[in-house]
Amino acid sequence: MIKTGFRFIVDHETHTTGTVTLSERDSMAQERVAIGEKVDMRGLLRKL
């Protein structure tokens, strides 16, 4: 089994707001990001 430290969560808000949640497994920190928006993943992951 391969485990990852981060995940994208699609929930009930995704359809209405056009966003997903990026969640860090160990700290449980979360950040909502827009779908289709170019995201600086390194910068975003450092914030979490």
Order of alpha helices (4+ residues) and beta strands (2+ residues): beta-alpha-beta-beta-alpha
